[in-house]
Amino acid sequence: MIFLYLLCIVLLVLFIYKNLNSWSIFFLSTLTISWILAYVSFTLYLSKFNYYYNVVNQFIDFSPGNWNNLVLINFDANTLIRLFNFGIILFYFSLLSYSVSFVCSLKFNKKWGFFFAAIVGIATVQYLFYDPSVNLMVQDYAFRGELLHQYQLYSRAGDIVFQVVNFVYILISLALFAYHYSRYYRLRYIRDYTLYNLISLVPLTFVHLFIFNWAPNNFVRTTFSNSYINYLQPPINLFLVEYRFFPIIALFAIAFMIYNLFKYKSNEAHYSSINFITKKTIDTASLGVRAFTHSIKNHLLAIRSETEYLQERLADDEEALYSLKLIMDSCEKSFQNINDANDKLKQITLNMKVVPLNIPIERAIERFHLTNAAIHYERPNSSILVYIDEEQIHEAIYNILKNAVEALDSNGQIWIKINEVELWGTITIMDNGPGIDAENINEIFTPFFSTKPTISNWGIGLSFCHKVITAHEGKIEVSSEKGKLTQFDILLPLVKRV
């Protein structure tokens, strides 16, 4: 049973490997290794006490012969204790470090250097506190100095302090994931990814506490002879009844983890399918537009040619000239709309370079300096570097803002915010317009779909945005509350950290 659970932990690492930055991968790997190390070394240490066969057999289906072989192997007890304590302490350290690196998108600087130096220091002190050699040395000193009572107080106080510290690590780790989930709730990809990481780690943490809530521990006691050490039995013999339920708990934890991994994959497949269908629709529309525009341009050229001829023939008729001018303007506007549609639906060629994320946004905002809508832009304190085609992203942002401005009334408000979340540079554009009907929310990126009655609007702008963002291997999401707000969230990959 436990081997199946360990397999699920390894699968968890492989499952999210491509979605995490290098520090998160490192800490998640050490989290997995630490749990396996603690479990294996603890099992080997138990083999020194043949009495524990029935207990160990609750976790691993040992045959009596295999157990006897373990008992007969002369494992160094001090080494096993050190490995066990190291695995336990590393588990808590890695869990906290993993949650911090996941939530805070680590860029190592002086502040983070002090933080990790502090928790490494605490982990080191805790490891030395439970080290067999250190404990034997302190016990000998207390025995010779008749300070055994003080040693007992020191040992008990240390146990309480480190138990509290380790438990606080777990609470902080889970709280950070919960905070990250609530903070980026409107960013669907970040929200779902955080949720499935959190609920996949909860079973591992629960099972760890179920087995090792008392650990690390001091397993050595000095005796009258320096050549003989009394190795203590682990304090699990008081909980034999509870340990019999471990297979059921482990099975539930495995099922819970697999279910959530499956749900995450199902959600990703669902949204990938929507993106694929949208891309195919855009590509199909592009072919249709090219065929349509080739034909319609010929008709427009004929209309313009005839209009020019009539302008020459009716040069003295002001009313006729005014009407003919309207026809010419309409032709030119139609040519412009057709060319815009072609440009936005044709295959995109990206000219990629490292650009601060605020630059294309600020360029797009500048084009709306005469609009009635109030645009509130929150610039980040530090530069967020992304690898993008600046012109294409600028045009995509402009199209989203243009849609928002056209939908707003005289009291319209638009809020723009950029941020850095995990491996993404995020752009949030929210307006207090009329919102989008729920039945239309999945259609807005479809070419030629539009809820606007204007003749000049072809419903191409958001299709273009989708094409540009996905071409950058980014993500674009939309959420809306009818009559209240519409929010677009764009995620673009950050420049890879070294």
C-alpha positions as CSV (number, residue, x, y, z in Angstrom):
1,M,0.0,0.0,0.0
2,I,2.7,2.5,1.0
3,F,4.6,1.8,-2.2
4,L,1.6,2.8,-4.2
5,Y,1.4,6.0,-2.2
6,L,5.1,6.8,-2.8
7,L,4.5,6.1,-6.5
8,C,1.7,8.7,-6.5
9,I,4.1,11.3,-4.9
10,V,6.6,10.7,-7.6
11,L,3.9,11.0,-10.3
12,L,2.9,14.3,-8.7
13,V,6.5,15.6,-9.2
14,L,6.5,14.5,-12.8
15,F,3.0,15.9,-13.4
16,I,3.8,19.4,-12.4
17,Y,7.4,19.5,-13.4
18,K,6.9,21.5,-16.6
19,N,4.8,24.1,-14.9
20,L,7.1,25.2,-12.1
21,N,10.2,27.3,-11.9
22,S,13.5,25.6,-11.0
23,W,13.4,26.5,-7.3
24,S,9.9,25.0,-6.9
25,I,11.0,21.9,-8.7
26,F,14.0,21.6,-6.4
27,F,12.0,22.0,-3.2
28,L,9.2,19.7,-4.3
29,S,11.9,17.1,-5.2
30,T,13.5,17.4,-1.7
31,L,10.0,17.2,-0.1
32,T,9.5,13.9,-1.9
33,I,13.0,12.6,-1.1
34,S,12.7,13.6,2.5
35,W,9.5,11.7,3.1
36,I,10.9,8.5,1.4
37,L,14.2,8.9,3.4
38,A,12.4,9.2,6.7
39,Y,10.1,6.3,6.0
40,V,12.9,3.9,4.9
41,S,15.3,4.8,7.6
42,F,12.6,4.5,10.2
43,T,11.6,1.0,9.0
44,L,15.2,-0.1,9.1
45,Y,15.6,1.3,12.6
46,L,12.5,-0.6,13.7
47,S,14.1,-3.8,12.5
48,K,16.5,-3.5,15.5
49,F,13.4,-4.2,17.6
50,N,12.0,-7.5,16.6
51,Y,8.9,-6.7,18.6
52,Y,7.8,-4.3,15.9
53,Y,7.2,-6.8,13.2
54,N,3.5,-6.6,13.6
55,V,3.6,-2.8,13.5
56,V,5.7,-2.6,10.4
57,N,3.6,-5.2,8.7
58,Q,0.7,-2.7,8.9
59,F,2.6,-0.5,6.4
60,I,4.6,-2.9,4.3
61,D,3.6,-6.5,3.7
62,F,6.9,-8.1,4.9
63,S,7.2,-11.8,4.9
64,P,8.7,-13.2,8.1
65,G,11.8,-14.2,6.1
66,N,12.5,-10.7,4.8
67,W,11.9,-9.2,8.2
68,N,14.4,-11.7,9.8
69,N,17.0,-10.7,7.1
70,L,16.6,-7.1,8.1
71,V,16.9,-7.9,11.8
72,L,20.1,-9.8,11.1
73,I,21.8,-7.1,9.1
74,N,23.9,-5.0,11.4
75,F,22.8,-1.5,10.4
76,D,24.5,1.3,12.2
77,A,21.9,2.7,14.5
78,N,23.4,6.2,14.8
79,T,23.4,6.5,11.0
80,L,19.8,5.4,10.7
81,I,18.8,7.9,13.4
82,R,20.6,10.7,11.6
83,L,19.0,9.8,8.3
84,F,15.6,9.6,9.9
85,N,15.9,13.0,11.7
86,F,17.3,14.6,8.6
87,G,14.4,13.3,6.5
88,I,11.8,14.6,9.0
89,I,13.5,18.0,9.3
90,L,14.0,18.3,5.6
91,F,10.3,17.5,5.0
92,Y,9.2,20.5,7.1
93,F,11.9,22.8,5.6
94,S,11.0,21.7,2.0
95,L,7.3,22.1,2.5
96,L,7.7,25.7,3.7
97,S,10.3,26.5,1.1
98,Y,8.1,24.9,-1.7
99,S,5.1,27.0,-0.7
100,V,7.1,30.2,-0.5
101,S,8.8,29.6,-3.9
102,F,5.5,28.7,-5.4
103,V,3.6,31.7,-4.1
104,C,6.2,34.4,-4.1
105,S,7.9,33.7,-7.5
106,L,11.4,33.7,-5.9
107,K,14.0,36.1,-7.3
108,F,16.8,35.6,-4.8
109,N,17.8,38.9,-3.2
110,K,19.0,40.1,0.2
111,K,15.6,39.8,1.7
112,W,15.0,36.2,0.6
113,G,18.6,35.4,1.5
114,F,17.9,36.4,5.1
115,F,14.7,34.3,5.1
116,F,16.3,31.1,3.9
117,A,19.4,31.6,6.1
118,A,17.0,31.8,9.1
119,I,15.1,28.6,8.3
120,V,18.3,26.8,7.4
121,G,19.7,27.9,10.7
122,I,16.6,26.6,12.6
123,A,16.8,23.3,10.7
124,T,20.5,23.0,11.5
125,V,20.0,23.7,15.2
126,Q,17.1,21.2,15.3
127,Y,19.2,18.5,13.6
128,L,22.1,19.0,16.0
129,F,19.6,19.0,19.0
130,Y,18.6,15.4,18.0
131,D,22.0,14.2,16.8
132,P,23.0,11.0,18.7
133,S,26.6,12.1,19.3
134,V,25.6,15.5,20.5
135,N,22.9,14.0,22.8
136,L,25.3,11.5,24.3
137,M,27.9,14.2,24.9
138,V,25.4,16.4,26.7
139,Q,24.0,13.5,28.7
140,D,27.5,12.5,29.8
141,Y,28.2,16.1,30.9
142,A,24.9,16.3,32.8
143,F,25.6,12.9,34.5
144,R,29.1,13.9,35.6
145,G,27.9,17.3,36.8
146,E,24.8,15.9,38.5
147,L,22.6,18.0,36.2
148,L,20.3,15.3,35.0
149,H,17.2,17.3,36.1
150,Q,18.4,20.3,34.2
151,Y,19.0,18.1,31.2
152,Q,15.5,16.7,31.4
153,L,14.1,20.2,31.4
154,Y,16.3,21.2,28.5
155,S,15.3,18.1,26.5
156,R,11.6,18.5,27.2
157,A,11.7,22.3,26.3
158,G,13.6,21.6,23.1
159,D,11.0,18.9,22.1
160,I,8.1,21.4,22.6
161,V,9.8,24.2,20.8
162,F,10.7,22.2,17.7
163,Q,7.3,20.5,17.6
164,V,5.6,23.9,17.6
165,V,8.1,25.2,14.9
166,N,7.4,22.2,12.6
167,F,3.6,22.5,13.1
168,V,3.8,26.3,12.4
169,Y,5.7,25.5,9.2
170,I,2.8,23.3,8.0
171,L,0.2,25.9,8.9
172,I,2.2,28.7,7.1
173,S,2.6,26.5,4.0
174,L,-1.1,25.7,3.7
175,A,-2.1,29.3,4.5
176,L,0.2,30.6,1.7
177,F,-1.4,28.3,-0.8
178,A,-4.9,29.3,0.4
179,Y,-3.9,33.0,0.3
180,H,-2.5,32.6,-3.2
181,Y,-5.7,30.9,-4.3
182,S,-8.0,33.6,-3.0
183,R,-5.7,36.5,-4.2
184,Y,-5.7,35.2,-7.8
185,Y,-9.2,33.7,-7.8
186,R,-10.1,35.5,-11.1
187,L,-7.1,34.2,-12.9
188,R,-8.5,30.8,-13.8
189,Y,-5.2,29.1,-14.8
190,I,-3.4,30.3,-11.6
191,R,-6.4,29.6,-9.4
192,D,-6.8,26.0,-10.6
193,Y,-3.1,25.3,-10.6
194,T,-2.8,26.5,-7.1
195,L,-5.8,24.6,-5.9
196,Y,-4.7,21.3,-7.3
197,N,-1.2,21.7,-5.9
198,L,-2.7,22.5,-2.5
199,I,-5.1,19.6,-2.3
200,S,-2.6,17.2,-3.8
201,L,-0.1,18.0,-1.0
202,V,-2.7,17.8,1.8
203,P,-2.9,14.0,1.8
204,L,0.9,13.7,1.9
205,T,1.1,16.1,4.9
206,F,-1.7,14.3,6.7
207,V,-0.2,10.9,6.3
208,H,3.2,12.3,7.4
209,L,1.6,13.7,10.6
210,F,-0.3,10.5,11.2
211,I,2.9,8.5,11.2
212,F,5.6,11.0,12.4
213,N,3.8,13.6,14.4
214,W,6.1,12.8,17.3
215,A,9.3,13.1,15.3
216,P,12.2,14.0,15.3
217,N,13.1,12.4,18.5
218,N,16.1,11.5,20.7
219,F,16.6,7.7,20.5
220,V,19.8,7.4,22.5
221,R,20.5,7.2,26.2
222,T,23.9,7.1,27.9
223,T,24.7,4.2,30.3
224,F,27.4,3.4,32.9
225,S,29.6,2.3,30.0
226,N,30.8,4.5,27.2
227,S,31.0,1.5,24.9
228,Y,27.4,0.7,25.4
229,I,24.5,2.9,24.2
230,N,20.9,2.3,25.0
231,Y,18.8,2.8,21.9
232,L,15.2,3.6,22.6
233,Q,12.1,2.2,21.1
234,P,10.0,4.7,19.0
235,P,6.9,6.0,20.9
236,I,4.5,4.3,18.5
237,N,3.6,1.3,20.6
238,L,0.9,3.3,22.4
239,F,-1.0,3.7,19.1
240,L,-1.2,0.1,17.7
241,V,-5.0,0.3,17.3
242,E,-4.8,3.6,15.4
243,Y,-2.0,2.3,13.1
244,R,-4.2,-0.5,12.0
245,F,-6.4,2.0,10.2
246,F,-3.4,3.3,8.2
247,P,-4.1,1.2,5.0
248,I,-7.6,2.7,4.9
249,I,-6.3,6.2,5.4
250,A,-3.5,5.8,2.9
251,L,-6.0,4.4,0.3
252,F,-8.3,7.4,0.9
253,A,-5.3,9.8,0.5
254,I,-4.2,8.0,-2.8
255,A,-7.7,8.2,-4.2
256,F,-8.0,11.8,-3.2
257,M,-4.8,12.7,-4.9
258,I,-5.5,10.8,-8.1
259,Y,-9.0,12.3,-8.3
260,N,-7.6,15.8,-8.1
261,L,-4.9,15.2,-10.6
262,F,-7.6,13.7,-12.9
263,K,-9.8,16.8,-12.4
264,Y,-6.9,19.1,-13.1
265,K,-6.1,17.3,-16.3
266,S,-9.7,17.2,-17.3
267,N,-10.0,21.0,-16.8
268,E,-6.8,21.6,-18.8
269,A,-8.1,19.3,-21.6
270,H,-11.4,21.2,-21.6
271,Y,-9.8,24.6,-22.0
272,S,-7.2,23.3,-24.4
273,S,-10.1,22.0,-26.5
274,I,-11.8,25.4,-26.4
275,N,-8.5,27.0,-27.5
276,F,-8.0,24.5,-30.3
277,I,-11.6,25.0,-31.6
278,T,-11.1,28.8,-31.5
279,K,-7.8,28.5,-33.3
280,K,-9.4,26.3,-36.0
281,T,-12.3,28.7,-36.4
282,I,-9.9,31.6,-36.8
283,D,-7.8,29.7,-39.4
284,T,-11.0,28.7,-41.3
285,A,-12.3,32.3,-41.1
286,S,-9.0,33.5,-42.4
287,L,-9.3,31.4,-45.5
288,G,-12.9,32.5,-46.0
289,V,-12.0,36.2,-45.6
290,R,-9.3,35.9,-48.2
291,A,-11.6,34.3,-50.7
292,F,-14.4,36.8,-49.9
293,T,-12.2,39.9,-49.9
294,H,-10.8,39.0,-53.3
295,S,-14.3,39.0,-54.8
296,I,-15.6,42.0,-52.9
297,K,-12.6,44.1,-53.7
298,N,-13.3,43.7,-57.4
299,H,-16.9,44.9,-56.8
300,L,-15.7,47.8,-54.7
301,L,-13.1,48.8,-57.4
302,A,-15.9,48.8,-60.0
303,I,-18.1,51.0,-57.7
304,R,-15.3,53.4,-57.1
305,S,-14.4,53.6,-60.8
306,E,-18.0,54.3,-61.7
307,T,-18.3,56.9,-58.9
308,E,-15.2,58.7,-60.2
309,Y,-16.7,58.7,-63.7
310,L,-20.0,60.2,-62.4
311,Q,-18.0,62.8,-60.4
312,E,-16.5,64.0,-63.7
313,R,-19.8,64.0,-65.5
314,L,-21.7,65.8,-62.7
315,A,-19.1,68.3,-61.7
316,D,-21.6,71.1,-61.6
317,D,-24.3,69.3,-59.5
318,E,-23.4,69.9,-55.8
319,E,-26.0,67.5,-54.4
320,A,-24.9,64.7,-56.7
321,L,-21.3,65.3,-55.8
322,Y,-22.1,65.2,-52.1
323,S,-23.8,61.8,-52.5
324,L,-21.0,60.5,-54.7
325,K,-18.5,61.6,-52.1
326,L,-20.3,59.5,-49.5
327,I,-20.1,56.5,-51.8
328,M,-16.4,57.1,-52.3
329,D,-15.9,57.4,-48.5
330,S,-17.9,54.2,-47.9
331,C,-15.7,52.4,-50.5
332,E,-12.5,53.6,-48.8
333,K,-13.9,52.6,-45.4
334,S,-14.8,49.1,-46.8
335,F,-11.3,48.7,-48.2
336,Q,-9.8,49.6,-44.8
337,N,-12.1,47.2,-42.9
338,I,-11.3,44.4,-45.4
339,N,-7.5,45.0,-45.1
340,D,-7.8,45.2,-41.3
341,A,-9.7,41.8,-41.3
342,N,-7.0,40.3,-43.5
343,D,-4.2,41.6,-41.4
344,K,-5.7,40.4,-38.1
345,L,-6.6,36.9,-39.4
346,K,-3.5,36.2,-41.4
347,Q,-0.7,34.1,-40.1
348,I,1.2,36.0,-37.5
349,T,5.0,36.3,-37.7
350,L,6.5,37.3,-34.3
351,N,9.5,39.5,-33.9
352,M,10.4,38.4,-30.3
353,K,12.6,40.4,-27.9
354,V,12.9,41.1,-24.2
355,V,10.5,44.0,-23.3
356,P,9.2,45.5,-20.0
357,L,5.6,44.5,-19.9
358,N,4.4,48.0,-19.1
359,I,5.7,49.5,-22.5
360,P,3.1,48.0,-24.9
361,I,0.3,48.7,-22.4
362,E,1.3,52.4,-21.9
363,R,1.5,52.8,-25.7
364,A,-2.0,51.4,-26.1
365,I,-3.3,53.7,-23.4
366,E,-1.8,56.8,-25.1
367,R,-4.1,56.1,-28.1
368,F,-7.1,56.8,-25.9
369,H,-6.2,60.2,-24.6
370,L,-9.4,61.8,-26.1
371,T,-11.8,59.2,-24.9
372,N,-14.6,59.9,-22.4
373,A,-13.8,56.7,-20.4
374,A,-11.5,57.1,-17.4
375,I,-8.6,54.7,-17.6
376,H,-6.9,53.9,-14.3
377,Y,-3.5,52.4,-14.8
378,E,-1.5,50.9,-12.0
379,R,2.2,50.7,-12.9
380,P,4.4,48.1,-11.1
381,N,7.1,49.2,-8.8
382,S,9.7,47.1,-10.6
383,S,10.2,46.1,-14.3
384,I,8.5,42.9,-15.4
385,L,10.4,41.5,-18.3
386,V,8.6,39.3,-20.9
387,Y,9.8,37.8,-24.2
388,I,7.2,39.2,-26.7
389,D,6.6,40.9,-30.0
390,E,6.0,44.4,-28.7
391,E,3.9,45.6,-31.7
392,Q,1.6,42.6,-31.7
393,I,1.0,42.7,-27.9
394,H,0.4,46.5,-28.1
395,E,-2.2,46.0,-30.9
396,A,-3.9,43.2,-28.9
397,I,-4.1,45.4,-25.8
398,Y,-5.4,48.3,-27.9
399,N,-8.2,46.0,-29.3
400,I,-9.3,45.0,-25.8
401,L,-9.3,48.6,-24.6
402,K,-11.2,49.7,-27.8
403,N,-13.9,47.1,-27.1
404,A,-14.2,48.3,-23.5
405,V,-14.4,52.0,-24.5
406,E,-17.1,51.3,-27.1
407,A,-19.2,49.4,-24.5
408,L,-19.0,52.1,-21.8
409,D,-21.2,55.1,-21.2
410,S,-20.1,58.6,-20.2
411,N,-19.4,57.3,-16.6
412,G,-17.3,54.4,-17.8
413,Q,-14.2,53.3,-15.9
414,I,-11.4,51.0,-17.0
415,W,-8.8,49.6,-14.6
416,I,-5.5,48.2,-15.9
417,K,-3.1,46.3,-13.6
418,I,0.1,44.3,-14.4
419,N,1.7,41.9,-12.0
420,E,4.1,39.0,-11.8
421,V,2.6,35.6,-10.7
422,E,4.8,32.5,-10.7
423,L,6.2,32.2,-14.3
424,W,3.8,34.7,-15.8
425,G,3.6,38.4,-16.4
426,T,-0.2,39.1,-15.9
427,I,-2.3,41.9,-17.4
428,T,-5.7,42.5,-15.9
429,I,-8.1,44.9,-17.8
430,M,-11.5,45.4,-16.1
431,D,-14.3,47.8,-16.9
432,N,-17.7,48.7,-15.3
433,G,-19.6,48.3,-18.6
434,P,-22.8,46.3,-19.3
435,G,-21.0,42.9,-19.1
436,I,-21.3,39.9,-21.4
437,D,-24.2,37.4,-21.4
438,A,-23.3,34.0,-20.0
439,E,-24.3,32.3,-23.2
440,N,-21.9,34.5,-25.2
441,I,-18.8,34.3,-22.9
442,N,-17.3,31.4,-24.8
443,E,-18.0,32.9,-28.2
444,I,-16.3,36.3,-27.9
445,F,-13.1,35.1,-29.5
446,T,-14.9,33.6,-32.4
447,P,-14.3,35.6,-35.7
448,F,-17.2,37.8,-36.8
449,F,-19.0,37.3,-33.5
450,S,-20.1,40.7,-32.0
451,T,-22.9,42.0,-29.8
452,K,-22.3,45.6,-31.2
453,P,-24.8,46.9,-33.8
454,T,-22.3,49.1,-35.6
455,I,-21.7,48.5,-39.3
456,S,-18.0,49.1,-39.1
457,N,-17.4,46.4,-36.4
458,W,-16.7,43.0,-37.9
459,G,-16.0,41.1,-34.7
460,I,-12.4,40.5,-35.5
461,G,-10.5,42.3,-32.7
462,L,-10.8,39.7,-29.9
463,S,-10.1,36.9,-32.4
464,F,-6.9,38.7,-33.2
465,C,-6.1,39.1,-29.5
466,H,-6.6,35.3,-28.9
467,K,-4.3,34.5,-31.9
468,V,-1.6,36.9,-30.7
469,I,-1.6,35.8,-27.1
470,T,-1.6,32.0,-27.8
471,A,1.1,32.5,-30.4
472,H,3.2,33.8,-27.5
473,E,2.4,30.6,-25.6
474,G,0.4,32.7,-23.3
475,K,-3.2,32.6,-22.0
476,I,-6.2,34.9,-22.3
477,E,-9.2,34.5,-20.1
478,V,-12.4,36.5,-19.7
479,S,-14.9,36.7,-16.9
480,S,-18.0,38.9,-16.7
481,E,-21.0,39.8,-14.5
482,K,-23.9,41.1,-16.5
483,G,-24.6,44.7,-15.7
484,K,-21.5,45.0,-13.5
485,L,-18.1,44.3,-15.0
486,T,-16.0,42.6,-17.6
487,Q,-12.5,41.4,-16.9
488,F,-9.8,40.2,-19.3
489,D,-6.7,38.5,-17.9
490,I,-3.7,37.9,-20.1
491,L,-0.8,35.7,-19.0
492,L,2.5,36.0,-20.8
493,P,5.6,33.9,-20.0
494,L,8.3,35.8,-18.1
495,V,11.9,35.9,-19.3
496,K,13.5,32.7,-17.9
497,R,15.4,33.3,-14.7
498,V,18.9,32.1,-14.3
